[in-house]
């Protein structure tokens, strides 16, 4: 079980790092993937900087957690994804944003995987 979870962590971590780098390499496509248009000016800077950093550093924490078998790093990424899902729900509830059930589900599922892996690493330490 630990080997399977660790392999899954490596895949997820690398995917997130790639998604982060995509904001630098092809921000138009990265924005479209999230259902938004690429902004101009300060908005573009914020999109590339914030979304790029969100995915890139989230992926780095997952990779570091997988490599070191260190739960704390997985908790960081799980918390970030969980809060992103919560904020999406709040955006829908109080800001008239679209309810993006598919995106929320992905964030929650990945956060749960990270939490399960963290607990597994704690037990095997």
Residue, then its C-alpha position, 0 to 999 in steps of 0.5 A: x500500500x505504501x509503495x502504491x501511494x508513494x508512486x501516486x504521489x510522484x505522479x501527482x507531484x510531477x503533474x502539479x509541477x508541470x501545470x505550474x510550469x505551463x503557466x510560464x510556457x503557455x499561459x493561454x492554454x493554462x488559463x483555458x484549462x481552468x475555464x478562464x481567459x488570459x487577462x492583460x496587464x496586472x491581471x495576467x501577471x497575477x494569473x501567471x504568478x499566482x496560479x503558476x506558484x500554486x501548482x508549482x509549489x504544491x507539486x514540489x511539496x508533494x514530491x518532497x513529501x514522497x521523497x522524504x516520506x515526510x507527512x508534513x509536506x503532504x499536509x501543506x499541499x492537502x490544506x492548500x487544495x482543501x482551502x481552494x475547494x472551500x473557497x470555490x464553494x464560498x465563491x458560488x454561495x456568496x459571490x455568484x460564481x459558477x458552481x464547479x463541482x468537477x474542479x471541487x471534486x478533483x481538489x477534494x479527491x487529491x487532498x484526501x489522497x495526500x492525507x491518506x498518504x501522510x497518515x500511512x507515512x506516519x504509521x510506517x515511521 
